[in-house]
Amino acid sequence: MQRVCEVYQKQRLPGVSTAYIYRTYISPQFHISIATLYIYLGTPVAKELKNIAARDQGVKGSGDQGIKGSGDQGIKQLSIFNTPI
């Protein structure tokens, strides 16, 4: 996603349309749809990378507990199969 956005920003000049950049540079190199390109462009990549790095640090620093939040404090899953009839 980051590379796609970098290529787009590098080619983005006044008078050059997004469709042209997509057809000429993005599609041949990355093989994504134009809809995916618009999703990538609307995603704050730097913020997402910081969140991933922070989450990874939390998982690595959790010791033998496994995935962070997997204990009693984790998300409860609804079980529809163990309910009394």
N, CA, C and O atoms as a GROMACS GRO file, in nm:
protein
  340
    1MET      N    1   0.082  -0.118   0.000
    1MET     CA    2   0.000   0.000   0.000
    1MET      C    3   0.088   0.126   0.000
    1MET      O    4   0.060   0.223  -0.071
    2GLN      N    5   0.192   0.122   0.080
    2GLN     CA    6   0.280   0.237   0.088
    2GLN      C    7   0.350   0.263  -0.046
    2GLN      O    8   0.361   0.378  -0.089
    3ARG      N    9   0.395   0.157  -0.112
    3ARG     CA   10   0.463   0.173  -0.241
    3ARG      C   11   0.368   0.231  -0.345
    3ARG      O   12   0.407   0.316  -0.424
    4VAL      N   13   0.244   0.185  -0.346
    4VAL     CA   14   0.144   0.236  -0.441
    4VAL      C   15   0.126   0.386  -0.420
    4VAL      O   16   0.125   0.462  -0.516
    5CYS      N   17   0.112   0.427  -0.295
    5CYS     CA   18   0.094   0.569  -0.265
    5CYS      C   19   0.218   0.651  -0.302
    5CYS      O   20   0.206   0.764  -0.349
    6GLU      N   21   0.336   0.594  -0.281
    6GLU     CA   22   0.459   0.664  -0.319
    6GLU      C   23   0.466   0.685  -0.470
    6GLU      O   24   0.501   0.794  -0.516
    7VAL      N   25   0.434   0.582  -0.548
    7VAL     CA   26   0.436   0.595  -0.694
    7VAL      C   27   0.333   0.699  -0.738
    7VAL      O   28   0.361   0.781  -0.824
    8TYR      N   29   0.216   0.695  -0.678
    8TYR     CA   30   0.111   0.792  -0.712
    8TYR      C   31   0.158   0.935  -0.684
    8TYR      O   32   0.145   1.022  -0.769
    9GLN      N   33   0.214   0.959  -0.564
    9GLN     CA   34   0.258   1.094  -0.528
    9GLN      C   35   0.373   1.141  -0.617
    9GLN      O   36   0.383   1.260  -0.648
   10LYS      N   37   0.459   1.049  -0.658
   10LYS     CA   38   0.570   1.085  -0.744
   10LYS      C   39   0.520   1.131  -0.882
   10LYS      O   40   0.577   1.223  -0.941
   11GLN      N   41   0.415   1.068  -0.931
   11GLN     CA   42   0.364   1.099  -1.065
   11GLN      C   43   0.258   1.208  -1.064
   11GLN      O   44   0.221   1.258  -1.170
   12ARG      N   45   0.208   1.244  -0.948
   12ARG     CA   46   0.100   1.342  -0.938
   12ARG      C   47   0.152   1.481  -0.968
   12ARG      O   48   0.229   1.538  -0.891
   13LEU      N   49   0.109   1.535  -1.079
   13LEU     CA   50   0.146   1.670  -1.122
   13LEU      C   51   0.019   1.744  -1.162
   13LEU      O   52  -0.082   1.681  -1.194
   14PRO      N   53   0.023   1.878  -1.163
   14PRO     CA   54  -0.094   1.952  -1.208
   14PRO      C   55  -0.132   1.912  -1.352
   14PRO      O   56  -0.045   1.908  -1.440
   15GLY      N   57  -0.257   1.884  -1.375
   15GLY     CA   58  -0.304   1.847  -1.508
   15GLY      C   59  -0.298   1.698  -1.538
   15GLY      O   60  -0.348   1.655  -1.642
   16VAL      N   61  -0.240   1.619  -1.450
   16VAL     CA   62  -0.231   1.474  -1.470
   16VAL      C   63  -0.341   1.409  -1.387
   16VAL      O   64  -0.344   1.424  -1.264
   17SER      N   65  -0.430   1.336  -1.452
   17SER     CA   66  -0.543   1.276  -1.382
   17SER      C   67  -0.503   1.149  -1.308
   17SER      O   68  -0.403   1.085  -1.341
   18THR      N   69  -0.582   1.117  -1.209
   18THR     CA   70  -0.561   0.994  -1.134
   18THR      C   71  -0.579   0.873  -1.224
   18THR      O   72  -0.506   0.774  -1.212
   19ALA      N   73  -0.676   0.879  -1.314
   19ALA     CA   74  -0.700   0.768  -1.407
   19ALA      C   75  -0.577   0.743  -1.495
   19ALA      O   76  -0.541   0.628  -1.519
   20TYR      N   77  -0.513   0.850  -1.542
   20TYR     CA   78  -0.393   0.835  -1.624
   20TYR      C   79  -0.279   0.772  -1.543
   20TYR      O   80  -0.211   0.682  -1.591
   21ILE      N   81  -0.260   0.820  -1.420
   21ILE     CA   82  -0.155   0.764  -1.334
   21ILE      C   83  -0.184   0.616  -1.308
   21ILE      O   84  -0.093   0.533  -1.310
   22TYR      N   85  -0.311   0.585  -1.285
   22TYR     CA   86  -0.349   0.446  -1.261
   22TYR      C   87  -0.316   0.358  -1.383
   22TYR      O   88  -0.251   0.255  -1.369
   23ARG      N   89  -0.362   0.401  -1.501
   23ARG     CA   90  -0.342   0.320  -1.622
   23ARG      C   91  -0.195   0.308  -1.660
   23ARG      O   92  -0.152   0.202  -1.706
   24THR      N   93  -0.119   0.413  -1.642
   24THR     CA   94   0.018   0.416  -1.689
   24THR      C   95   0.119   0.357  -1.590
   24THR      O   96   0.213   0.289  -1.631
   25TYR      N   97   0.101   0.383  -1.462
   25TYR     CA   98   0.202   0.344  -1.364
   25TYR      C   99   0.155   0.240  -1.262
   25TYR      O  100   0.228   0.145  -1.233
   26ILE      N  101   0.036   0.257  -1.209
   26ILE     CA  102  -0.010   0.172  -1.099
   26ILE      C  103  -0.054   0.034  -1.146
   26ILE      O  104  -0.004  -0.068  -1.097
   27SER      N  105  -0.146   0.030  -1.241
   27SER     CA  106  -0.202  -0.099  -1.285
   27SER      C  107  -0.097  -0.195  -1.341
   27SER      O  108  -0.097  -0.312  -1.303
   28PRO      N  109  -0.008  -0.151  -1.430
   28PRO     CA  110   0.092  -0.246  -1.482
   28PRO      C  111   0.188  -0.299  -1.376
   28PRO      O  112   0.235  -0.413  -1.387
   29GLN      N  113   0.218  -0.220  -1.276
   29GLN     CA  114   0.318  -0.260  -1.176
   29GLN      C  115   0.256  -0.338  -1.060
   29GLN      O  116   0.314  -0.435  -1.012
   30PHE      N  117   0.137  -0.296  -1.013
   30PHE     CA  118   0.081  -0.353  -0.891
   30PHE      C  119  -0.041  -0.442  -0.915
   30PHE      O  120  -0.080  -0.517  -0.825
   31HIS      N  121  -0.102  -0.435  -1.031
   31HIS     CA  122  -0.217  -0.519  -1.068
   31HIS      C  123  -0.332  -0.506  -0.968
   31HIS      O  124  -0.385  -0.606  -0.921
   32ILE      N  125  -0.369  -0.383  -0.937
   32ILE     CA  126  -0.483  -0.358  -0.850
   32ILE      C  127  -0.587  -0.281  -0.929
   32ILE      O  128  -0.557  -0.223  -1.034
   33SER      N  129  -0.710  -0.280  -0.880
   33SER     CA  130  -0.817  -0.206  -0.947
   33SER      C  131  -0.808  -0.058  -0.909
   33SER      O  132  -0.740  -0.021  -0.814
   34ILE      N  133  -0.877   0.024  -0.986
   34ILE     CA  134  -0.877   0.167  -0.956
   34ILE      C  135  -0.953   0.192  -0.825
   34ILE      O  136  -0.922   0.287  -0.753
   35ALA      N  137  -1.052   0.108  -0.795
   35ALA     CA  138  -1.122   0.121  -0.667
   35ALA      C  139  -1.026   0.096  -0.550
   35ALA      O  140  -1.031   0.167  -0.450
   36THR      N  141  -0.940  -0.004  -0.564
   36THR     CA  142  -0.841  -0.031  -0.460
   36THR      C  143  -0.743   0.085  -0.448
   36THR      O  144  -0.702   0.120  -0.338
   37LEU      N  145  -0.706   0.145  -0.559
   37LEU     CA  146  -0.618   0.262  -0.555
   37LEU      C  147  -0.682   0.374  -0.474
   37LEU      O  148  -0.616   0.435  -0.390
   38TYR      N  149  -0.809   0.400  -0.497
   38TYR     CA  150  -0.877   0.506  -0.421
   38TYR      C  151  -0.883   0.472  -0.272
   38TYR      O  152  -0.870   0.561  -0.188
   39ILE      N  153  -0.902   0.345  -0.238
   39ILE     CA  154  -0.901   0.304  -0.097
   39ILE      C  155  -0.763   0.329  -0.038
   39ILE      O  156  -0.752   0.383   0.073
   40TYR      N  157  -0.658   0.291  -0.110
   40TYR     CA  158  -0.521   0.313  -0.062
   40TYR      C  159  -0.493   0.462  -0.042
   40TYR      O  160  -0.434   0.501   0.058
   41LEU      N  161  -0.537   0.545  -0.137
   41LEU     CA  162  -0.511   0.688  -0.127
   41LEU      C  163  -0.586   0.751  -0.011
   41LEU      O  164  -0.542   0.852   0.043
   42GLY      N  165  -0.698   0.692   0.027
   42GLY     CA  166  -0.776   0.745   0.139
   42GLY      C  167  -0.732   0.692   0.274
   42GLY      O  168  -0.786   0.733   0.377
   43THR      N  169  -0.636   0.602   0.275
   43THR     CA  170  -0.588   0.542   0.400
   43THR      C  171  -0.465   0.617   0.450
   43THR      O  172  -0.370   0.635   0.374
   44PRO      N  173  -0.466   0.661   0.575
   44PRO     CA  174  -0.348   0.728   0.630
   44PRO      C  175  -0.238   0.624   0.659
   44PRO      O  176  -0.234   0.567   0.768
   45VAL      N  177  -0.151   0.601   0.562
   45VAL     CA  178  -0.053   0.493   0.569
   45VAL      C  179   0.042   0.509   0.688
   45VAL      O  180   0.067   0.413   0.761
   46ALA      N  181   0.093   0.628   0.710
   46ALA     CA  182   0.188   0.650   0.820
   46ALA      C  183   0.123   0.618   0.954
   46ALA      O  184   0.186   0.556   1.039
   47LYS      N  185   0.000   0.660   0.972
   47LYS     CA  186  -0.071   0.633   1.097
   47LYS      C  187  -0.094   0.483   1.115
   47LYS      O  188  -0.077   0.431   1.225
   48GLU      N  189  -0.131   0.414   1.009
   48GLU     CA  190  -0.153   0.270   1.015
   48GLU      C  191  -0.024   0.196   1.052
   48GLU      O  192  -0.027   0.103   1.132
   49LEU      N  193   0.089   0.238   0.993
   49LEU     CA  194   0.217   0.175   1.024
   49LEU      C  195   0.255   0.195   1.170
   49LEU      O  196   0.308   0.104   1.234
   50LYS      N  197   0.227   0.315   1.226
   50LYS     CA  198   0.256   0.341   1.366
   50LYS      C  199   0.170   0.251   1.454
   50LYS      O  200   0.217   0.197   1.554
   51ASN      N  201   0.042   0.235   1.418
   51ASN     CA  202  -0.048   0.150   1.497
   51ASN      C  203  -0.001   0.005   1.494
   51ASN      O  204  -0.005  -0.064   1.596
   52ILE      N  205   0.042  -0.042   1.380
   52ILE     CA  206   0.090  -0.179   1.367
   52ILE      C  207   0.216  -0.199   1.450
   52ILE      O  208   0.231  -0.300   1.518
   53ALA      N  209   0.307  -0.102   1.442
   53ALA     CA  210   0.432  -0.112   1.520
   53ALA      C  211   0.402  -0.112   1.670
   53ALA      O  212   0.463  -0.189   1.744
   54ALA      N  213   0.310  -0.029   1.713
   54ALA     CA  214   0.274  -0.025   1.856
   54ALA      C  215   0.209  -0.155   1.897
   54ALA      O  216   0.236  -0.207   2.006
   55ARG      N  217   0.123  -0.210   1.813
   55ARG     CA  218   0.057  -0.336   1.844
   55ARG      C  219   0.160  -0.450   1.851
   55ARG      O  220   0.152  -0.535   1.940
   56ASP      N  221   0.255  -0.451   1.757
   56ASP     CA  222   0.359  -0.554   1.758
   56ASP      C  223   0.446  -0.544   1.883
   56ASP      O  224   0.485  -0.647   1.938
   57GLN      N  225   0.476  -0.424   1.928
   57GLN     CA  226   0.554  -0.407   2.050
   57GLN      C  227   0.478  -0.460   2.170
   57GLN      O  228   0.537  -0.519   2.260
   58GLY      N  229   0.347  -0.441   2.171
   58GLY     CA  230   0.263  -0.491   2.280
   58GLY      C  231   0.262  -0.642   2.283
   58GLY      O  232   0.263  -0.701   2.391
   59VAL      N  233   0.258  -0.706   2.167
   59VAL     CA  234   0.256  -0.852   2.160
   59VAL      C  235   0.391  -0.908   2.200
   59VAL      O  236   0.396  -1.006   2.274
   60LYS      N  237   0.500  -0.849   2.155
   60LYS     CA  238   0.634  -0.899   2.187
   60LYS      C  239   0.665  -0.881   2.335
   60LYS      O  240   0.736  -0.963   2.393
   61GLY      N  241   0.612  -0.776   2.397
   61GLY     CA  242   0.642  -0.749   2.536
   61GLY      C  243   0.550  -0.820   2.633
   61GLY      O  244   0.560  -0.796   2.754
   62SER      N  245   0.460  -0.906   2.586
   62SER     CA  246   0.362  -0.967   2.675
   62SER      C  247   0.410  -1.095   2.739
   62SER      O  248   0.334  -1.156   2.814
   63GLY      N  249   0.532  -1.140   2.714
   63GLY     CA  250   0.588  -1.259   2.777
   63GLY      C  251   0.524  -1.386   2.727
   63GLY      O  252   0.501  -1.402   2.607
   64ASP      N  253   0.494  -1.477   2.820
   64ASP     CA  254   0.438  -1.607   2.785
   64ASP      C  255   0.286  -1.605   2.773
   64ASP      O  256   0.225  -1.711   2.760
   65GLN      N  257   0.225  -1.490   2.777
   65GLN     CA  258   0.080  -1.482   2.775
   65GLN      C  259   0.023  -1.500   2.635
   65GLN      O  260  -0.099  -1.508   2.620
   66GLY      N  261   0.106  -1.506   2.535
   66GLY     CA  262   0.057  -1.521   2.398
   66GLY      C  263   0.014  -1.386   2.342
   66GLY      O  264   0.080  -1.285   2.364
   67ILE      N  265  -0.093  -1.386   2.271
   67ILE     CA  266  -0.142  -1.264   2.208
   67ILE      C  267  -0.200  -1.172   2.314
   67ILE      O  268  -0.272  -1.215   2.403
   68LYS      N  269  -0.167  -1.044   2.302
   68LYS     CA  270  -0.214  -0.946   2.398
   68LYS      C  271  -0.366  -0.942   2.398
   68LYS      O  272  -0.429  -0.936   2.292
   69GLY      N  273  -0.423  -0.946   2.515
   69GLY     CA  274  -0.567  -0.939   2.527
   69GLY      C  275  -0.635  -1.074   2.514
   69GLY      O  276  -0.758  -1.080   2.507
   70SER      N  277  -0.559  -1.184   2.511
   70SER     CA  278  -0.620  -1.314   2.493
   70SER      C  279  -0.664  -1.377   2.625
   70SER      O  280  -0.725  -1.484   2.624
   71GLY      N  281  -0.634  -1.314   2.737
   71GLY     CA  282  -0.672  -1.368   2.868
   71GLY      C  283  -0.817  -1.338   2.899
   71GLY      O  284  -0.901  -1.327   2.809
   72ASP      N  285  -0.846  -1.327   3.028
   72ASP     CA  286  -0.983  -1.301   3.072
   72ASP      C  287  -1.033  -1.165   3.025
   72ASP      O  288  -1.154  -1.145   3.011
   73GLN      N  289  -0.943  -1.073   3.000
   73GLN     CA  290  -0.980  -0.940   2.958
   73GLN      C  291  -1.010  -0.931   2.809
   73GLN      O  292  -1.053  -0.827   2.760
   74GLY      N  293  -0.987  -1.040   2.736
   74GLY     CA  294  -1.003  -1.040   2.591
   74GLY      C  295  -1.148  -1.031   2.548
   74GLY      O  296  -1.238  -1.024   2.631
   75ILE      N  297  -1.169  -1.032   2.421
   75ILE     CA  298  -1.302  -1.025   2.363
   75ILE      C  299  -1.372  -1.159   2.380
   75ILE      O  300  -1.314  -1.263   2.350
   76LYS      N  301  -1.495  -1.157   2.427
   76LYS     CA  302  -1.573  -1.278   2.445
   76LYS      C  303  -1.642  -1.312   2.314
   76LYS      O  304  -1.694  -1.224   2.245
   77GLN      N  305  -1.643  -1.440   2.278
   77GLN     CA  306  -1.707  -1.485   2.156
   77GLN      C  307  -1.842  -1.545   2.190
   77GLN      O  308  -1.853  -1.626   2.282
   78LEU      N  309  -1.943  -1.507   2.118
   78LEU     CA  310  -2.077  -1.560   2.138
   78LEU      C  311  -2.084  -1.701   2.082
   78LEU      O  312  -2.049  -1.725   1.967
   79SER      N  313  -2.129  -1.793   2.166
   79SER     CA  314  -2.142  -1.931   2.122
   79SER      C  315  -2.289  -1.964   2.105
   79SER      O  316  -2.365  -1.960   2.202
   80ILE      N  317  -2.329  -1.996   1.985
   80ILE     CA  318  -2.469  -2.030   1.960
   80ILE      C  319  -2.491  -2.180   1.971
   80ILE      O  320  -2.606  -2.225   1.968
   81PHE      N  321  -2.384  -2.257   1.984
   81PHE     CA  322  -2.397  -2.402   1.987
   81PHE      C  323  -2.408  -2.459   2.128
   81PHE      O  324  -2.457  -2.570   2.145
   82ASN      N  325  -2.363  -2.386   2.230
   82ASN     CA  326  -2.366  -2.435   2.366
   82ASN      C  327  -2.480  -2.376   2.449
   82ASN      O  328  -2.476  -2.379   2.572
   83THR      N  329  -2.579  -2.323   2.383
   83THR     CA  330  -2.690  -2.263   2.456
   83THR      C  331  -2.795  -2.369   2.486
   83THR      O  332  -2.821  -2.455   2.402
   84PRO      N  333  -2.857  -2.363   2.604
   84PRO     CA  334  -2.962  -2.461   2.635
   84PRO      C  335  -3.084  -2.440   2.548
   84PRO      O  336  -3.117  -2.327   2.510
   85ILE      N  337  -3.150  -2.549   2.517
   85ILE     CA  338  -3.268  -2.542   2.428
   85ILE      C  339  -3.393  -2.527   2.510
   85ILE      O  340  -3.503  -2.520   2.454
   0.00000   0.00000   0.00000
